[in-house]
Amino acid sequence: MKKNFKGGLDSLLGEQPEKPKRGRPVTQFKEITKSSQEGTKENETRATFIVDEEILDKIKAIAYWDRRQIKDVINLALSSYEKKAGEVDTAPIKEKRGLYTFNITIPAKYSQIENK
């Protein structure tokens, strides 16, 4: 007589209660219009820039010593620039060979961040 193993472990142990999910619960309910917004907070998007290596090293050092994220250091730097030069207006969107180019507008909440 052959043994029937189709039921698996669940048939031996019975129904197990569902384990609670670990980690921080997802509280984000924003509408994602571009793939670069996936996994980001409200008013954030992912972007790639070419930066001078020395500048990048300085940005990373500031982030390390101030215990901040690189994105926060960049937002603070741009907010500081705006305080000196005046508010930066968003450039009009223009089509260039099927690609769209645009400037980034800094969210107002980052102009409120104080330096340590």
N, C-alpha and C positions, 0 to 999 in steps of 0.2 A: 504494500500500500504506500503510495506516494504522499508526502506531506505537502500541504498547501501553504505557501508563504506569500500569497497575494495580499494579505492584510497588512503585512509589515509590522513594525514595532507598535504602531498605533493600536492595532487589534489586541496586542498583548497588554499594553499599558492602559488602554482605555483612552477616553478623551482627556487631553491635557489642557489646563487653562492657558489662554494666550498670554505670553510674556509681555510686560510693558516695554514700549520702545525706549531705548536709551538715547541720551543726548538732549539738546535743547529743542523744544518744539518749534515748528515752523509757524511764524506769526506774520509772514509776509503775504499780503494780498494785492500786490500791484499787478497792473496789466503789463505783460511783456510784449513789446512791439518789435524788438530786435534780439537776435541770439546773444549779443554782447551784454544784454541786461540780465541774463539768466544767472541766478546765484548771487545777485547784488541786492543792496538795500534800495529803498525808494529814492528816486532822483540820482541814482548812480548808474554808470555804464562802464564796461570794460573798454580800454583803449590801449593802443600800442604806439610808442613814440621812440624816435631815435634821439639819444641824448649823449652828449660828450661824457666820456668815461669818468673824468675827474668830477664832473657835476654829479653824476650818479653816485660815486663814492661818497661825496659830501652829503647827499640826500640820505643815503643809507646810514651814515655816521650820525647825522642829526636824529634820525628815527631811532637808532639804537640808544643813544645817550639820553634822549628825551622820553624813551619808552613809548613811542608812538608808532603808528603804521605809516608806511611810506606815503600812502594816499593822503593821510592827514598832514604830513609835512608839506606835500605839494599844494594842498588846498590852503594851508596857512601862508605859504610863500606867495601864492596868487592873490590871496586876500590882502596881504601886506603891500603887494604891488598896486592893487586897486586903491588902497588908502593913499598912497603917494601920487599915483598917476591919474586917479579918478576912475569912476566905474567903467568897466570894459563892456562895450556894446557887443551883442552877438552879431556876427557877420551874416549877411544873407546867404541862404543856401543856393549854391549854383551847381549845375550839372557839368561834369567834366568827363567826357568819354564814358558815359554810363555810370560813373562813380559820383557820389555826392560828397562834397567837402563842406565843413562847417567849423566854426569856433565853438568852444565850450563856455557856457555861462556857469559861473560858480554859484552854487546854492547859497542863499542868504545865511543858512545856519552855520556855515564855516567861517563867516566873517565875525561870528560871535566867539570863536574859540580863542582863548587867551594863551600866551606862551607861558611855560612854567618858569 
